[in-house]
């Protein structure tokens, strides 16, 4: 089709270049194929070297010996082996018990591996920086926090995310100001990732979520509601604050989030705002409120729940019926809920009952 | 005469070079992403539970006359490792024993069917739950076509996310878990995720699961494996990165349920309802939701049986092309407009030029060669040289796609990759010409108002109503 256009010389050049490109791509493919076998072998070698060392530690719990044995093993490894070892260490840390983890951490610090991890966070390759962050998070040494905080400004989002998660894994309050700022400004890493890290830090992160509730950004407000529910055990005022948000917030999505978050906390008496939310004009809020009411052992909520089983919205009616079934399994609310279930003949109750029977 | 042919040839040359440049750029972008993905995925990739909870998922599988496969398919869906899953099989008025087989295998119990369904569909007769596995629901309804069946499934679904698949698709056990990870990391911006579709022809399937991926010994099957690798794994990774992914395959896509309901469900007026929904999401939501994303999860894998004969392939491709043209027309408003991001400025022009118009250019090219042969104007050296260039340039794309497969996924044995490379060399000789011809025929049919399958030409505007509410973020 092009035979009237190009001179033959040019055509032959294009032909030759194209052929070279194909050969090059095939060569890369073959080398990658071989490389994958080498990686498997490398992984196996690292495993063979490290596993006995860790096994001896798990048997004897002799921290000093572990530190002594680990250092030469790590020092012998080249740049290709260390990332594999880092993954293995991260996995072992996760599998260990709390007391073993503490000892492992000290041994890893003493043997200089934490230091190697710190250096790894400054490597040229982004995946190695991220892996180093990941490993440091799993080791959990508080002295890694400043190094990880530096990585919050990394140019690659994956590295920033790994650093945020690692800070959450370590759980040090030292990271709260930087993470709070990241959370409120919605930069550095996705809101959920930062939220999770703050939650793992616990009560010390409460001011971040309290501030988030006041944010002008509804996504931060939504996320803050769930953040408060996540730290409710260590932050006594969480339920009260969430109830306040549910009663006063103008954005329906935030109200729904507050109701949902209250449901995650659960407990004895349900906040009045949650019962009132069952008649909220917004479907999303009613649905969340009814689901949440099932988490409270409060016999006084039965009436509101039963009324909602006839809601025009199918999902709201079903959630109300499911909440009633949930109450019927709770110590305080059971008798009241069972009586209401027995006297109800709405389709939603019938539906939920059938599902519960079949599932049982 | 010669000067006219020369002008057309120059135009075709320009088109050809542009196509190669753009596609190679996409491949390079995919390659870059896949390098990160393979290196970083294990230790630093998305973690399940990032939302603080796992969103509930409803899998919707429409079934029409699937009595032979349906029980095995349902068991395959239920074998997913995702914990918060309900599976909804929608029997779309089958004339065979589809429903009876399900009833027999899963001991179905009717559920009360009242309350207004979220989407309008052909009448739904009954909804059932299984005593054997209560995660299974079966919707029995009057026939209304694939989109209608999906909409019925969405209406009874209760999950925050809906997985749309086909009754004859085979999902890998971790496919759902992997496909929802983008929602977990970006709950406030991720609206839909497409999974990777792989061709099962030639693979060993045991108990509804692909246990040994392979490549068909038949050219039609093998070439489609290569085609899917190019289409899904080589370029969609790049489109996803650019946030310009215009199609989430109907065989495996994940959507937020509230979004699908707010948008009025899948269109019943187009043959490419999967692409239409993806384009509608971009068209309606991108201008008001700047960071909204439609993503591709290449490691969430669904296996599908591709047509094994040229006849079957023809029907499929004519339908696909008609769907493509419908959708481009419906969403023409996005073309070249910056407020739709890369979807409007890059992906739409790419679709128009290299998908919709390409068969015309290709067939015109073949016609010129034939004309020159008839007029005896052919310089055989040039003909052979240019033919080789076309062949080898196509092969660069295919080989790069295979490289991406080998680096990122390593599903196939080395021998299979070599066979695919070989099929790539001869593809232009026997596979592409009929493909171009069928697609040209579909274009002509569309122009004269005739279309394959059912229904009339859609008006398009009817489904472009604004969603009633801005959907809530999934943020936790």
Interface residues (C-beta under 8 A of the other chain):
Chain A: X1 X2 X3 X4 X5 X6 X8 X11 X12 X14 X15 X18 X19 X21 X22 X25 X26 X28 X29 X32 X33 X36 X86 X87 X90 X125 X126 X127 X130 X131 X133 X134 X135 X158 X159 X161 X162 X165 X190 X191 X192 X193 X195 X196 X199 X218 X219 X222 X223 X226 X230 X252 X253 X256 X257 X264 X284 X312 X313 X314 X315 X317 X318 X347 X348 X350 X351 X354 X355 X358 X359
Chain B: X2 X5 X6 X9 X10 X12 X13 X16 X36 X39 X40 X42 X43 X44 X47 X50 X51 X52 X53 X109 X111 X112 X113 X114 X115 X116 X117 X118 X129 X130 X131 X134 X158 X184 X185 X186 X187 X188 X365 X366 X368 X369 X372 X378 X379 X381 X382 X383 X385 X386 X388 X389 X392 X393 X395 X396 X399 X400 X402 X403 X406 X407 X410 X414 X417 X421 X472 X473 X475 X476
